[in-house]
Amino acid sequence: MSFASNDAALSETPFDPLSYINSTFTSSASLDADLSAFSASLNKEILKLDRSISSSIQSQSTASKNAQEDIKQAQQASLQLRTKIEDVKQKAMRSEEMVKVICADIKQLDFAKRHLQTTITSLKRLHMLHNAVGQLTATSKSSDFKAAALSLQAVQALMAGFEDFTDVPKIKDLQYEVGRVRKELSTGVFAAFSEIGSLASATANPNDFQMDDVREGGFKNLAEACLVVDALGKEARDKQMEQFCESQLKSYRNIFNPTATHSSLEQIERRFAWFRRLLKSIDEKFREVFPPHWHLQYKLCWLFLEQSKEGIMSTLEDEGNTDSENVIVIVKALQKTIMFEKEMTARLERDYGSSVTNTTVDPKAKYDNAMEYDETGNEIDPRSAEGIKLRYARERAKQKSLSAKTGVDTAESKEEYALLPLGGMLSGVFLPFMGPYCQLEKQNLDELLQKAVTDTETDQRGDLPVFTSAVNLFVYVKNSITRGTALTTGVVFFNLYKEYKGALQRFSKVLQEKMPAPYVAINVLASLNAGAEKAPPNPRTSNYKVAQGEEETVCLAIDTCEYCAETIEALEELIKEKVDEGFKDSVDLMDVQDEFFTVSSIALRILVSGLDNRIEPCFKDLVNTNWSSFDDVGEESLYVRNCSSLVTTFASNCQKILPSSYYRNFCDKFASSFMASFHNSLVKCKRFSQIATQQLLLDVYSLKKLILGLPALNSDGGSAPAMYVTHVTSEFSKIELLLKLIGTPTELLVEVFKQQWSDGSLKDFQQVLSLRGMKRVQQ
């Protein structure tokens, strides 16, 4: 046996020698035979392991010595590296110090160069400024003020670079000189324009204006004077514009002063005609004088509207002035004012390039769709021959003006300023005085309502016939909205909306008054209490009497209410679309619509109650008939025929006029009322014979057929709704059951009552007995 075969057993932990020997030598024979060989093998293995262990110990000892030597070498190399790093760091610090020294010298030289360049540039600019100021002084004394404007612009640009050096005497002197020249130029320009201010109404050409004496401030050409004003700045330009416009409007203030006859509202068009002539005169004489960016025409129009506003305000506030109370004059004046504002806005934008913000002219509108205006302010269709002619004449004038334009494009001349809107500037003065206009509209509405009280004409053009007064009322309101929104969409139009709302509410009352009043029966007790106060009858629960043919008026009232309720929704949307944003949420006509629905509900009550009262004599005949002695069953009773005739005629008239939904509602309400009245009438009868019950069952059949046929009246092949049929059949079956029980033999009555009227009470049974003629003692 070899040792290798049991090598795995020797490697087990823990090792059990006894088990190992037993597994190796399974018997005594194997022990005797193999023990020597096994022992020799084991000794060889032990020797082999000893050698391996010895070799490993020797190798480990040698490796340990080598590792220690390597560690010492690494430590020495690390010390050398640290020393080298310190040397490099010290060299770097020395190099940095050397660089700082070198850079300090370079920086000083760079600063010196920069300061030198700044000094040279400043000296050059100072020299340029000195020369420019000298040139400005020289040109201001000459007649070449276009050059003066250029020099002034250059001086102002150069002076901006010396704002931090105002304490320098030389700069201070130059500033003083520039200020003196600016003042001299400004004084000369204003004086020159003051002298030619009256030329706006003369025949002289401002471009040819030449002062005889050549002094400081003298000008050969006013267009060059405008260049000087532009160079002087926006403040000087605004001052010059205001002075010029005021001088042009001086005669306007004299002609249209509050005491003049021309200042009345009836002659407001004369104000606008005067301004159109002024604008035309200035266009002819000053178009090539004032630069477009000055917006002369806009400024002139603005001041004209401001001054007109004061005059018109004083007229409107004057209680002794007849115009202030004449609504027609006020409205016409307002219409002409609004048209003038639109006309001026269109001309300023198209003819003069003045972009007016938030104007009444739609900025998205194409030019070809804009209205043209002639010299008198009348609208002209732009597609007409005259409109096209005006358009091309304006374009030629504009091109001529651009080709003749001379000037200097300064920074300020290119500035664009937001121009305030003209729309509403003058027309807004009328708004606080539009109360009479609203009263006039209210008066016209009241007149329509007054006519509506007696109006019996109907409009047959729609799906349903309605009173003509309703159509006329809404047509007037629509036209009034058109008129009102042409004037204003603000508080005045909102006040008009309130008048419309009030008129519609009053019209609902007019429709209700067209119908019969509640019927109140007068008895002795009521006559005794006639002096006592009592509440008015409730129209929804009162009784009504409808005369022959009057049901058609009630049906027309229902149709009219339906028409008004539908139209009110569209009217509300129209008003919300037109009125200003701040008033949209306050526009609400739904409560008015509810009032028309209420009138419709009352009208239905009137129809049902009116038909009930009309057939009441038929039920009285039923009650007054002696049914106890009735002994012959024939065709339907006379009261049934009369009732059928009355109901059919009444319902047929209603069905022809009422909307289907309202007629269906009428049938439902009347059927319930009719069956209840018929049942009560039967109960009022004292006694029925058995033969009478048979006749009454025949009458019930005829009446049930009548009521079931009401919804499909006058219709070919129509039928009543299923729910209606179920309800009518159910109610009539109760009446039929009552009559059958009355006619049942006495000995079978109790059993039949229990079988057919299972939910009947003792009171119901006693009622049956009473109708059979049995007294209380017999019951």
Secondary structure as UniProt FT lines:
FT   HELIX           4..6
FT   HELIX           7..10
FT   HELIX           17..24
FT   HELIX           28..141
FT   HELIX           145..159
FT   HELIX           160..165
FT   TURN            166..167
FT   HELIX           169..195
FT   HELIX           197..201
FT   HELIX           206..208
FT   TURN            216..217
FT   HELIX           222..232
FT   HELIX           234..248
FT   HELIX           250..255
FT   TURN            258..259
FT   HELIX           261..263
FT   HELIX           265..267
FT   HELIX           268..286
FT   TURN            287..289
FT   HELIX           292..294
FT   HELIX           296..317
FT   TURN            319..320
FT   HELIX           322..324
FT   HELIX           327..351
FT   TURN            357..358
FT   TURN            363..364
FT   HELIX           367..369
FT   STRAND          372..373
FT   TURN            375..376
FT   STRAND          379..380
FT   TURN            382..383
FT   HELIX           385..404
FT   HELIX           412..414
FT   TURN            423..426
FT   HELIX           427..433
FT   HELIX           435..454
FT   STRAND          458..459
FT   STRAND          466..467
FT   HELIX           468..487
FT   HELIX           491..513
FT   HELIX           524..528
FT   TURN            529..531
FT   TURN            539..541
FT   TURN            548..549
FT   HELIX           550..578
FT   HELIX           581..586
FT   HELIX           590..614
FT   HELIX           616..624
FT   HELIX           627..629
FT   HELIX           638..657
FT   HELIX           660..684
FT   HELIX           690..708
FT   TURN            711..714
FT   TURN            716..717
FT   HELIX           722..742
FT   HELIX           746..756
FT   TURN            758..759
FT   HELIX           762..771
FT   TURN            772..773
FT   TURN            776..778
//
